[in-house]
């Protein structure tokens, strides 16, 4: 499903643990790391799509998480020209996303990267809050920063911590050393 402007409706998931760290996963057979995300079906609300994508990509069900917040409206990013498939109609030039902040309420043992038919990730780790904004692929960076800026006050209130602001581009954004890293056979 592509809208009239060429954007594919999508949901993004920021998963928070009790220590204020975020779930960060590596795309299978690639070197790119990202948050779970995925396209919406025509018959789904963003919330329904989020729960489906959460289960497909992480193995977590609704009872494993608490929805803390969501972005208002769509956050958009354009694909680099090399990723635009011009032979497909309608042509998709990017994604528009509703982002959800979820708090893990169960243990991380429920995380199963191979829960879906086609696993998206092969390794995951917990990272500091701002780390993804500095380490996601460049064309998604602005959307990640906007989503995290939106969620930072919610996390600060929830965990009674101060996260600071988005680090400058190229800065580390916090520790890159994972607290816990999970590996799954794919």
Backbone as a printed PyTorch tensor [residue, N CA C, xyz], in Angstrom:
tensor([[[  0.8510,  -1.1790,   0.0000],
         [  0.0000,   0.0000,   0.0000],
         [  0.8910,   1.2350,   0.0000]],

        [[  0.7570,   2.0630,  -1.0130],
         [  1.5190,   3.2950,  -1.1610],
         [  0.5140,   4.4380,  -1.2760]],

        [[  0.7480,   5.5400,  -0.5390],
         [ -0.2000,   6.6520,  -0.6240],
         [  0.0340,   7.4510,  -1.9110]],

        [[ -0.7980,   8.4620,  -2.1470],
         [ -0.7270,   9.2340,  -3.3840],
         [  0.5740,  10.0070,  -3.5220]],

        [[  1.2700,  10.2630,  -2.4090],
         [  2.5470,  10.9780,  -2.4520],
         [  3.7420,  10.0350,  -2.5970]],

        [[  3.4860,   8.7240,  -2.6110],
         [  4.5570,   7.7600,  -2.7950],
         [  5.1520,   7.2010,  -1.5110]],

        [[  4.4620,   7.4060,  -0.3860],
         [  4.9640,   6.9090,   0.8940],
         [  4.1940,   5.6690,   1.3420]],

        [[  4.9220,   4.7050,   1.8690],
         [  4.3390,   3.4660,   2.3720],
         [  4.0350,   3.6440,   3.8620]],

        [[  2.7700,   3.4620,   4.2870],
         [  2.4270,   3.5440,   5.7120],
         [  3.1330,   2.4410,   6.5010]],

        [[  3.6710,   2.7930,   7.6410],
         [  4.5710,   1.9230,   8.3700],
         [  4.4700,   2.2530,   9.8570]],

        [[  4.8730,   1.3190,  10.7020],
         [  4.9790,   1.5760,  12.1360],
         [  6.4130,   1.3070,  12.5810]],

        [[  6.8580,   2.0540,  13.5790],
         [  8.1720,   1.8520,  14.1720],
         [  8.0080,   1.5820,  15.6550]],

        [[  8.9080,   0.7860,  16.2170],
         [  8.7870,   0.3510,  17.6060],
         [ 10.0730,   0.6500,  18.3720]],

        [[  9.9380,   1.4390,  19.4270],
         [ 11.0330,   1.7000,  20.3510],
         [ 10.6970,   0.9200,  21.6160]],

        [[ 11.4860,  -0.1070,  21.9010],
         [ 11.2420,  -0.9950,  23.0360],
         [ 12.2260,  -0.6670,  24.1500]],

        [[ 11.6930,  -0.3260,  25.3010],
         [ 12.4530,   0.1430,  26.4580],
         [ 12.4960,  -0.9300,  27.5300]],

        [[ 13.6850,  -1.1420,  28.1310],
         [ 13.7480,  -2.0610,  29.2660],
         [ 13.7140,  -1.2790,  30.5770]],

        [[ 13.7300,  -1.9480,  31.6950],
         [ 13.6170,  -1.3100,  33.0090],
         [ 14.8140,  -0.4240,  33.3370]],

        [[ 15.9390,  -0.6320,  32.6520],
         [ 17.1360,   0.1790,  32.8760],
         [ 17.1930,   1.4070,  31.9760]],

        [[ 16.1510,   1.6400,  31.1810],
         [ 16.1210,   2.7980,  30.2950],
         [ 16.8720,   2.5990,  28.9980]],

        [[ 17.1940,   1.3640,  28.6740],
         [ 17.8980,   1.0800,  27.4350],
         [ 16.9250,   0.5670,  26.3860]],

        [[ 17.3560,   0.6670,  25.1340],
         [ 16.4900,   0.3600,  24.0060],
         [ 16.9440,  -0.8920,  23.2710]],

        [[ 15.9620,  -1.6260,  22.7690],
         [ 16.1980,  -2.8100,  21.9420],
         [ 16.7150,  -2.3550,  20.5810]],

        [[ 17.8380,  -2.9330,  20.1590],
         [ 18.5060,  -2.5550,  18.9150],
         [ 18.8990,  -3.8490,  18.2250]],

        [[ 18.5340,  -4.0120,  16.9720],
         [ 18.7240,  -5.3050,  16.3120],
         [ 19.3790,  -5.1480,  14.9440]],

        [[ 20.1300,  -6.1960,  14.5710],
         [ 20.8150,  -6.2080,  13.2840],
         [ 19.9700,  -6.9490,  12.2530]],

        [[ 19.8090,  -6.3120,  11.0920],
         [ 19.0910,  -6.9410,   9.9880],
         [ 19.8110,  -8.2140,   9.5830]],

        [[ 19.0580,  -9.2560,   9.3350],
         [ 19.6260, -10.5540,   8.9820],
         [ 20.4070, -10.4350,   7.6660]],

        [[ 21.5750, -11.0470,   7.6400],
         [ 22.4620, -11.0550,   6.4740],
         [ 22.9050,  -9.6670,   6.0190]],

        [[ 22.8800,  -8.6940,   6.9410],
         [ 23.3200,  -7.3320,   6.6250],
         [ 24.0780,  -6.7830,   7.8180]],

        [[ 24.6550,  -5.6050,   7.6240],
         [ 25.3730,  -4.9820,   8.7180],
         [ 24.5570,  -3.8490,   9.3440]],

        [[ 23.3420,  -3.6140,   8.8660],
         [ 22.5320,  -2.5080,   9.3550],
         [ 21.7560,  -2.8580,  10.6130]],

        [[ 21.7680,  -1.9470,  11.5660],
         [ 21.0380,  -2.0990,  12.8300],
         [ 19.8910,  -1.1040,  12.8470]],

        [[ 18.7840,  -1.4900,  13.4800],
         [ 17.6260,  -0.6080,  13.5340],
         [ 16.6430,  -1.0700,  14.6010]],

        [[ 15.6050,  -0.2460,  14.7820],
         [ 14.4680,  -0.6260,  15.6100],
         [ 13.5500,  -1.5120,  14.7700]],

        [[ 12.7160,  -2.3290,  15.4230],
         [ 11.7010,  -3.0650,  14.6670],
         [ 10.7580,  -2.0830,  13.9660]],

        [[ 10.3720,  -2.4080,  12.7700],
         [  9.4240,  -1.5870,  12.0220],
         [  8.8140,  -2.4340,  10.9240]],

        [[  7.7020,  -1.9830,  10.3890],
         [  7.1120,  -2.7260,   9.2880],
         [  5.8870,  -2.0510,   8.7310]],

        [[  5.5180,  -2.4790,   7.5390],
         [  4.3990,  -1.8920,   6.8230],
         [  3.0510,  -2.2420,   7.4090]],

        [[  2.1120,  -1.3360,   7.1950],
         [  0.7300,  -1.5380,   7.6330],
         [ -0.0620,  -2.1850,   6.4980]],

        [[ -0.9560,  -3.0670,   6.8730],
         [ -1.8950,  -3.6390,   5.9060],
         [ -3.0830,  -2.6790,   5.7760]],

        [[ -3.8020,  -2.7880,   4.6830],
         [ -4.9080,  -1.8630,   4.4280],
         [ -6.0140,  -1.9580,   5.4700]],

        [[ -6.1400,  -3.1190,   6.1160],
         [ -7.2170,  -3.3060,   7.0880],
         [ -6.7590,  -3.1130,   8.5410]],

        [[ -5.5670,  -2.5450,   8.7520],
         [ -5.0300,  -2.3980,  10.1060],
         [ -4.9550,  -0.9420,  10.5400]],

        [[ -5.1420,  -0.7360,  11.8310],
         [ -4.8150,   0.5450,  12.4430],
         [ -3.3190,   0.5190,  12.7470]],

        [[ -2.6980,   1.6710,  13.0100],
         [ -1.2890,   1.6470,  13.4050],
         [ -1.0410,   0.7660,  14.6360]],

        [[ -1.9240,   0.7910,  15.6170],
         [ -1.7470,  -0.0200,  16.8230],
         [ -1.7900,  -1.5120,  16.4910]],

        [[ -2.7310,  -1.9170,  15.6580],
         [ -2.8100,  -3.3250,  15.2570],
         [ -1.5560,  -3.7480,  14.4920]],

        [[ -1.0870,  -2.8890,  13.5930],
         [  0.1300,  -3.1900,  12.8310],
         [  1.3320,  -3.2890,  13.7650]],

        [[  1.3880,  -2.4180,  14.7600],
         [  2.5040,  -2.4450,  15.7050],
         [  2.5540,  -3.7710,  16.4550]],

        [[  1.4150,  -4.2300,  16.9650],
         [  1.4090,  -5.5030,  17.6900],
         [  1.7820,  -6.6820,  16.7770]],

        [[  1.3240,  -6.6510,  15.5350],
         [  1.6780,  -7.7200,  14.5920],
         [  3.1730,  -7.7020,  14.3050]],

        [[  3.7180,  -6.5220,  13.9960],
         [  5.1500,  -6.4080,  13.7030],
         [  5.9960,  -6.7620,  14.9280]],

        [[  5.5590,  -6.3490,  16.1090],
         [  6.2770,  -6.6680,  17.3370],
         [  6.4310,  -8.1740,  17.4810]],

        [[  5.3380,  -8.8930,  17.2780],
         [  5.3850, -10.3490,  17.4240],
         [  6.2050, -11.0040,  16.3110]],

        [[  6.0280, -10.5440,  15.0720],
         [  6.7700, -11.1210,  13.9550],
         [  8.2790, -10.9180,  14.0960]],

        [[  8.6900,  -9.7410,  14.5520],
         [ 10.1100,  -9.4010,  14.5550],
         [ 10.8290,  -9.6860,  15.8660]],

        [[ 10.0940,  -9.7270,  16.9780],
         [ 10.7500,  -9.9250,  18.2790],
         [ 10.2120, -11.1130,  19.0560]],

        [[  9.0760, -11.6550,  18.6330],
         [  8.4540, -12.7480,  19.3740],
         [  7.6430, -12.2890,  20.5670]],

        [[  7.6260, -10.9920,  20.8450],
         [  6.8850, -10.4770,  21.9940],
         [  5.4140, -10.3010,  21.6520]],

        [[  4.5540, -10.6890,  22.5790],
         [  3.1080, -10.5070,  22.4350],
         [  2.6790,  -9.2810,  23.2340]],

        [[  1.4310,  -8.8980,  23.0730],
         [  0.9070,  -7.7120,  23.7470],
         [  1.1000,  -7.7670,  25.2630]],

        [[  0.9950,  -8.9430,  25.8600],
         [  1.1180,  -9.0290,  27.3180],
         [  2.5640,  -8.8730,  27.8080]],

        [[  3.5360,  -8.8550,  26.8950],
         [  4.9400,  -8.6540,  27.2630],
         [  5.3280,  -7.1830,  27.3470]],

        [[  4.4440,  -6.3040,  26.8650],
         [  4.7880,  -4.8810,  26.7760],
         [  3.6470,  -4.0080,  27.2790]],

        [[  4.0080,  -2.7830,  27.5720],
         [  3.0340,  -1.7390,  27.9050],
         [  3.2650,  -0.6010,  26.9240]],

        [[  2.2080,  -0.1120,  26.2820],
         [  2.3360,   1.0330,  25.3770],
         [  2.4510,   2.2860,  26.2390]],

        [[  3.5850,   2.9780,  26.0990],
         [  3.8410,   4.1860,  26.8790],
         [  3.4190,   5.4220,  26.1030]],

        [[  3.6010,   5.4130,  24.7960],
         [  3.2420,   6.5730,  23.9850],
         [  3.3750,   6.2760,  22.5030]],

        [[  2.9240,   7.2500,  21.7150],
         [  3.0170,   7.1550,  20.2550],
         [  3.2250,   8.5560,  19.6980]],

        [[  3.8660,   8.6310,  18.5330],
         [  4.0180,   9.9250,  17.8820],
         [  2.6690,  10.3500,  17.3220]],

        [[  2.5220,  11.6450,  17.1280],
         [  1.2780,  12.1870,  16.5740],
         [  1.4890,  12.4430,  15.0920]],

        [[  0.6300,  11.8890,  14.2810],
         [  0.7880,  12.0580,  12.8460],
         [  1.9090,  11.1870,  12.3160]],

        [[  2.2710,  11.4300,  11.0650],
         [  3.2710,  10.6160,  10.3820],
         [  4.6410,  11.2820,  10.4270]],

        [[  5.6780,  10.4830,  10.6420],
         [  7.0600,  10.9200,  10.4720],
         [  7.5320,  10.2730,   9.1780]],

        [[  8.0620,  11.0830,   8.2590],
         [  8.4140,  10.5710,   6.9320],
         [  9.9150,  10.5740,   6.6920]],

        [[ 10.3460,   9.5910,   5.9090],
         [ 11.6990,   9.6460,   5.3570],
         [ 11.6520,   9.1780,   3.9140]],

        [[ 12.5490,   9.7740,   3.1270],
         [ 12.6870,   9.3930,   1.7200],
         [ 13.7940,   8.3770,   1.5760]],

        [[ 13.5840,   7.4620,   0.6790],
         [ 14.6090,   6.4750,   0.3570],
         [ 15.6650,   7.1160,  -0.5410]],

        [[ 16.9160,   6.7220,  -0.3880],
         [ 17.9190,   7.1650,  -1.3650],
         [ 17.5190,   6.6740,  -2.7530]],

        [[ 17.8830,   7.4070,  -3.7820],
         [ 17.4900,   7.0750,  -5.1560],
         [ 17.8260,   5.6330,  -5.5320]],

        [[ 18.9360,   5.1080,  -5.0230],
         [ 19.3390,   3.7410,  -5.3940],
         [ 18.3750,   2.6800,  -4.8710]],

        [[ 17.5430,   3.0210,  -3.8710],
         [ 16.5860,   2.0590,  -3.3100],
         [ 15.1750,   2.2020,  -3.8830]],

        [[ 14.9310,   3.2320,  -4.6590],
         [ 13.6080,   3.4310,  -5.2450],
         [ 13.4510,   2.4870,  -6.4290]],

        [[ 12.4220,   1.6530,  -6.3690],
         [ 12.1440,   0.6740,  -7.4380],
         [ 11.2160,   1.3230,  -8.4570]],

        [[ 11.7990,   1.8640,  -9.4740],
         [ 11.0420,   2.6480, -10.4580],
         [ 10.1420,   1.7850, -11.3430]],

        [[ 10.4170,   0.4960, -11.4270],
         [  9.6080,  -0.3870, -12.2840],
         [  8.3100,  -0.8250, -11.6020]],

        [[  8.1510,  -0.5250, -10.3220],
         [  6.9210,  -0.9030,  -9.6120],
         [  5.9480,   0.2670,  -9.5840]],

        [[  4.6910,  -0.0540,  -9.7040],
         [  3.6470,   0.9720,  -9.6590],
         [  2.6640,   0.6370,  -8.5630]],

        [[  2.2920,   1.5560,  -7.7080],
         [  2.8680,   2.8930,  -7.6570],
         [  4.2860,   2.8580,  -7.0950]],

        [[  5.0670,   3.8630,  -7.4430],
         [  6.4540,   3.9380,  -7.0020],
         [  6.5030,   4.3960,  -5.5480]],

        [[  7.2550,   3.6660,  -4.7320],
         [  7.4410,   4.0170,  -3.3250],
         [  8.7180,   4.8460,  -3.2000]],

        [[  8.5880,   6.0950,  -2.7340],
         [  9.7570,   6.9560,  -2.5750],
         [ 10.2360,   7.0210,  -1.1200]],

        [[  9.4460,   6.4440,  -0.2090],
         [  9.8330,   6.4860,   1.2020],
         [  8.7650,   5.8800,   2.0810]],

        [[  8.9340,   6.1100,   3.3800],
         [  7.9710,   5.5780,   4.3390],
         [  7.4480,   6.6970,   5.2220]],

        [[  6.1840,   6.5470,   5.6040],
         [  5.6070,   7.4240,   6.6240],
         [  5.2580,   6.5210,   7.7900]],

        [[  5.6650,   6.9460,   8.9850],
         [  5.5900,   6.0580,  10.1370],
         [  4.9090,   6.6970,  11.3380]],

        [[  4.1740,   5.8670,  12.0590],
         [  3.7380,   6.1760,  13.4130],
         [  4.6580,   5.3590,  14.3060]],

        [[  5.2860,   6.0170,  15.2740],
         [  6.2180,   5.3460,  16.1860],
         [  5.5530,   5.1050,  17.5250]],

        [[  5.8630,   3.9610,  18.1180],
         [  5.3350,   3.5860,  19.4230],
         [  6.4900,   3.3690,  20.3890]],

        [[  6.3220,   3.8680,  21.6150],
         [  7.2530,   3.5870,  22.7040],
         [  6.6160,   2.5240,  23.5730]],

        [[  7.3000,   1.3920,  23.7110],
         [  6.8150,   0.2770,  24.5110],
         [  7.7790,   0.0080,  25.6500]],

        [[  7.2330,  -0.3610,  26.7910],
         [  8.0540,  -0.7820,  27.9180],
         [  7.9180,  -2.2880,  28.0550]],

        [[  9.0550,  -2.9800,  28.1130],
         [  9.0540,  -4.4190,  28.3240],
         [  8.6250,  -4.6820,  29.7620]],

        [[  7.5470,  -5.4440,  29.9410],
         [  7.0600,  -5.7310,  31.2990],
         [  7.3890,  -7.1480,  31.7280]],

        [[  7.7340,  -7.9790,  30.8040],
         [  8.1660,  -9.3370,  31.1360],
         [  9.6750,  -9.4040,  31.0400]],

        [[ 10.1950, -10.5780,  31.1450],
         [ 11.6350, -10.7610,  31.0200],
         [ 12.0670, -10.8280,  29.5720]],

        [[ 13.3230, -10.5450,  29.3360],
         [ 13.8440, -10.5520,  27.9760],
         [ 13.9360, -11.9520,  27.3790]],

        [[ 13.7260, -12.9780,  28.2110],
         [ 13.7410, -14.3430,  27.6770],
         [ 12.6030, -14.5740,  26.6820]],

        [[ 11.6060, -13.7090,  26.6800],
         [ 10.5020, -13.8210,  25.7200],
         [ 10.9090, -13.3650,  24.3210]],

        [[ 12.0300, -12.6630,  24.1940],
         [ 12.4910, -12.2020,  22.8850],
         [ 12.9170, -13.3980,  22.0310]],

        [[ 12.3110, -13.5210,  20.8760],
         [ 12.5900, -14.6180,  19.9440],
         [ 12.6400, -14.0420,  18.5340]],

        [[ 13.8330, -13.8500,  18.0150],
         [ 13.9760, -13.2340,  16.6990],
         [ 13.4890, -14.1120,  15.5620]],

        [[ 13.3420, -15.3910,  15.8220],
         [ 12.8850, -16.3020,  14.7740],
         [ 11.4140, -16.6910,  14.9440]],

        [[ 10.6400, -15.8280,  15.5820],
         [  9.2210, -16.1280,  15.8290],
         [  8.3800, -16.0660,  14.5520]],

        [[  8.7530, -15.2040,  13.6090],
         [  7.9890, -15.0680,  12.3790],
         [  8.4630, -16.0250,  11.3030]],

        [[  7.7080, -16.0810,  10.2020],
         [  8.0480, -16.9510,   9.0790],
         [  9.3640, -16.5490,   8.4140]],

        [[  9.6000, -15.2320,   8.3400],
         [ 10.8130, -14.7110,   7.7110],
         [ 11.5130, -13.7940,   8.7100]],

        [[ 12.4560, -14.3080,   9.4890],
         [ 13.1310, -13.4590,  10.4790],
         [ 13.7660, -12.2330,   9.8300]],

        [[ 13.6340, -11.1050,  10.5070],
         [ 14.2060,  -9.8470,  10.0250],
         [ 15.5640,  -9.5670,  10.6530]],

        [[ 15.7630, -10.0720,  11.8840],
         [ 16.9710,  -9.7790,  12.6440],
         [ 17.6790, -11.0640,  13.0450]],

        [[ 19.0050, -10.9620,  13.2540],
         [ 19.7400, -12.1350,  13.7270],
         [ 20.4520, -11.8960,  15.0580]],

        [[ 20.6560, -10.6500,  15.4480],
         [ 21.2950, -10.3170,  16.7200],
         [ 20.5780,  -9.1030,  17.2960]],

        [[ 20.4740,  -9.0580,  18.6120],
         [ 19.9080,  -7.8760,  19.2580],
         [ 20.7450,  -7.5240,  20.4720]],

        [[ 20.5720,  -6.2850,  20.9280],
         [ 21.2610,  -5.8210,  22.1320],
         [ 20.4770,  -4.6720,  22.7460]],

        [[ 20.7650,  -4.3970,  23.9940],
         [ 20.2270,  -3.2150,  24.6730],
         [ 21.2650,  -2.1140,  24.5480]],

        [[ 20.8400,  -0.9110,  24.1440],
         [ 21.7650,   0.2090,  23.9830],
         [ 21.2180,   1.4310,  24.7110]],

        [[ 22.1070,   2.3910,  24.9700],
         [ 21.7050,   3.6400,  25.5940],
         [ 20.6820,   4.3630,  24.7260]],

        [[ 19.8750,   5.2100,  25.3410],
         [ 18.7280,   5.8280,  24.6930],
         [ 19.0670,   6.5380,  23.3770]],

        [[ 20.1070,   7.3590,  23.3440],
         [ 20.3930,   8.1470,  22.1380],
         [ 21.2610,   7.4050,  21.1280]],

        [[ 21.7750,   6.2560,  21.4690],
         [ 22.6680,   5.5110,  20.5810],
         [ 22.0710,   5.2900,  19.1800]],

        [[ 20.8230,   4.8500,  19.0560],
         [ 20.2710,   4.6060,  17.7090],
         [ 20.2380,   5.8430,  16.8180]],

        [[ 20.0300,   7.0190,  17.3870],
         [ 19.9750,   8.2350,  16.5720],
         [ 21.3000,   8.5060,  15.8780]],

        [[ 22.3920,   8.0790,  16.4730],
         [ 23.7200,   8.2980,  15.8860],
         [ 24.1970,   7.1220,  15.0370]],

        [[ 23.5110,   5.9840,  15.1120],
         [ 24.0390,   4.7820,  14.4580],
         [ 23.1200,   4.1320,  13.4320]],

        [[ 21.9360,   4.6660,  13.2430],
         [ 21.0680,   4.1130,  12.2040],
         [ 21.5590,   4.6110,  10.8490]],

        [[ 21.1790,   3.9320,   9.7840],
         [ 21.5400,   4.3360,   8.4290],
         [ 21.1320,   5.8040,   8.2270]],

        [[ 21.9480,   6.5560,   7.4930],
         [ 21.7750,   8.0050,   7.3760],
         [ 20.3790,   8.4520,   6.9710]],

        [[ 19.7490,   7.7850,   6.0130],
         [ 18.4680,   8.2770,   5.5210],
         [ 17.3260,   8.1280,   6.5300]],

        [[ 17.5280,   7.3380,   7.5830],
         [ 16.5090,   7.2070,   8.6300],
         [ 16.8260,   8.0580,   9.8560]],

        [[ 17.9780,   8.6810,   9.8870],
         [ 18.4700,   9.3610,  11.0840],
         [ 17.5230,  10.4510,  11.5880]],

        [[ 17.0160,  11.2890,  10.7090],
         [ 16.1430,  12.3870,  11.1360],
         [ 14.8670,  11.8510,  11.7950]],

        [[ 14.2760,  10.8180,  11.2260],
         [ 13.0620,  10.2320,  11.8050],
         [ 13.3640,   9.6250,  13.1800]],

        [[ 14.4880,   8.9380,  13.3040],
         [ 14.8610,   8.3660,  14.5990],
         [ 15.0490,   9.4670,  15.6390]],

        [[ 15.7320,  10.5400,  15.2680],
         [ 15.9290,  11.6520,  16.2040],
         [ 14.5960,  12.2560,  16.6230]],

        [[ 13.7060,  12.4540,  15.6690],
         [ 12.3970,  13.0500,  15.9820],
         [ 11.5850,  12.1410,  16.8970]],

        [[ 11.5790,  10.8470,  16.6160],
         [ 10.8350,   9.9140,  17.4660],
         [ 11.4260,   9.8860,  18.8740]],

        [[ 12.7420,   9.8080,  18.9860],
         [ 13.3750,   9.7520,  20.3100],
         [ 13.1880,  11.0550,  21.0730]],

        [[ 13.2590,  12.1940,  20.3840],
         [ 12.9850,  13.4840,  21.0670],
         [ 11.5580,  13.4950,  21.6160]],

        [[ 10.6270,  12.9540,  20.8440],
         [  9.2330,  12.8920,  21.2950],
         [  9.0990,  12.0030,  22.5380]],

        [[  9.8350,  10.8920,  22.5700],
         [  9.7000,   9.9300,  23.6570],
         [ 10.5700,  10.2390,  24.8750]],

        [[ 11.6080,  11.0450,  24.7240],
         [ 12.5380,  11.3110,  25.8330],
         [ 11.8220,  11.7930,  27.1010]],

        [[ 10.9120,  12.7720,  27.0310],
         [ 10.2380,  13.1980,  28.2650],
         [  9.4060,  12.0830,  28.9110]],

        [[  8.8210,  11.2130,  28.1070],
         [  8.0410,  10.1000,  28.6460],
         [  8.9470,   9.1310,  29.4010]],

        [[ 10.1080,   8.8470,  28.8300],
         [ 11.0590,   7.9330,  29.4700],
         [ 11.6150,   8.5650,  30.7420]],

        [[ 11.9510,   9.8490,  30.6790],
         [ 12.4740,  10.5400,  31.8620],
         [ 11.4680,  10.5030,  33.0070]],

        [[ 10.1920,  10.7400,  32.6980],
         [  9.1550,  10.6890,  33.7300],
         [  8.9100,   9.2870,  34.2440]],

        [[  8.9570,   8.3260,  33.3620],
         [  8.6970,   6.9360,  33.7160],
         [  9.7960,   6.3560,  34.6110]],

        [[ 11.0400,   6.6770,  34.2920],
         [ 12.1730,   6.0740,  34.9820],
         [ 12.8960,   7.0240,  35.9380]],

        [[ 12.4290,   8.2720,  36.0170],
         [ 13.0800,   9.2880,  36.8590],
         [ 14.5650,   9.4060,  36.5340]],

        [[ 14.8690,   9.5400,  35.2410],
         [ 16.2370,   9.7330,  34.7660],
         [ 16.2730,  10.9710,  33.8850]],

        [[ 17.4670,  11.4920,  33.6570],
         [ 17.6350,  12.5830,  32.7100],
         [ 18.4510,  12.0700,  31.5430]],

        [[ 17.8850,  12.1530,  30.3540],
         [ 18.5220,  11.5940,  29.1680],
         [ 19.3820,  12.5940,  28.4240]],

        [[ 19.2380,  13.8680,  28.7320],
         [ 19.9680,  14.8760,  27.9710],
         [ 19.3060,  15.0800,  26.6230]],

        [[ 20.0770,  15.6040,  25.6730],
         [ 19.5170,  15.8680,  24.3530],
         [ 20.1960,  14.9950,  23.3060]],

        [[ 19.6840,  15.0840,  22.0990],
         [ 20.2420,  14.3010,  21.0000],
         [ 21.6950,  14.7010,  20.8190]],

        [[ 22.6150,  13.7360,  20.8200],
         [ 24.0170,  14.0790,  20.5960],
         [ 24.2210,  14.5890,  19.1750]],

        [[ 25.2540,  15.4140,  18.9590],
         [ 25.5050,  15.8830,  17.5960],
         [ 25.7750,  14.7130,  16.6530]],

        [[ 25.4820,  14.9170,  15.3930],
         [ 25.7290,  13.8760,  14.3920],
         [ 27.1930,  13.4580,  14.4400]],

        [[ 27.3950,  12.1550,  14.3950],
         [ 28.7480,  11.6350,  14.4370],
         [ 29.2290,  11.3430,  15.8480]],

        [[ 28.5040,  11.8640,  16.8580],
         [ 28.8790,  11.5610,  18.2430],
         [ 28.4050,  10.1590,  18.5730]],

        [[ 28.9280,   9.6080,  19.6210],
         [ 28.6070,   8.2210,  19.9450],
         [ 27.1740,   8.0300,  20.3970]],

        [[ 26.5660,   9.0360,  20.9930],
         [ 25.1920,   8.8880,  21.4570],
         [ 25.0730,   7.9830,  22.6570]],

        [[ 26.1360,   7.7850,  23.3580],
         [ 26.0970,   6.8980,  24.5200],
         [ 26.9660,   5.6890,  24.2770]],

        [[ 26.9830,   4.8390,  25.2080],
         [ 27.8290,   3.6500,  25.1390],
         [ 27.3790,   2.7260,  24.0180]],

        [[ 28.3450,   2.2440,  23.2680],
         [ 28.0050,   1.2620,  22.2360],
         [ 28.1360,  -0.1530,  22.7730]],

        [[ 28.6020,  -0.2640,  23.9950],
         [ 28.7590,  -1.5860,  24.5930],
         [ 27.3940,  -2.0670,  25.0840]],

        [[ 26.9400,  -3.1970,  24.5830],
         [ 25.6300,  -3.6780,  25.0070],
         [ 25.6670,  -4.1950,  26.4500]],

        [[ 24.5450,  -4.0170,  27.1270],
         [ 24.3960,  -4.6000,  28.4490],
         [ 24.1620,  -6.0900,  28.2980]],

        [[ 23.3530,  -6.4630,  27.3290],
         [ 23.0410,  -7.8640,  27.0620],
         [ 22.8820,  -7.9990,  25.5770]],

        [[ 23.4620,  -8.9870,  25.0100],
         [ 23.3310,  -9.2090,  23.5870],
         [ 22.7280, -10.5730,  23.3600]],

        [[ 21.7390, -10.6490,  22.4890],
         [ 21.0830, -11.9100,  22.2030],
         [ 21.3670, -12.3650,  20.7840]],

        [[ 21.6110, -13.6180,  20.6140],
         [ 21.8810, -14.1830,  19.3000],
         [ 20.8190, -15.2250,  19.0000]],

        [[ 20.3930, -15.2430,  17.7840],
         [ 19.3990, -16.2240,  17.3400],
         [ 19.8940, -16.8530,  16.0510]],

        [[ 19.7110, -18.1160,  15.9190],
         [ 19.9930, -18.7670,  14.6460],
         [ 18.8920, -18.4180,  13.6750]],

        [[ 19.2610, -18.1000,  12.4770],
         [ 18.2410, -17.7140,  11.4950],
         [ 18.2790, -18.6500,  10.3090]]])
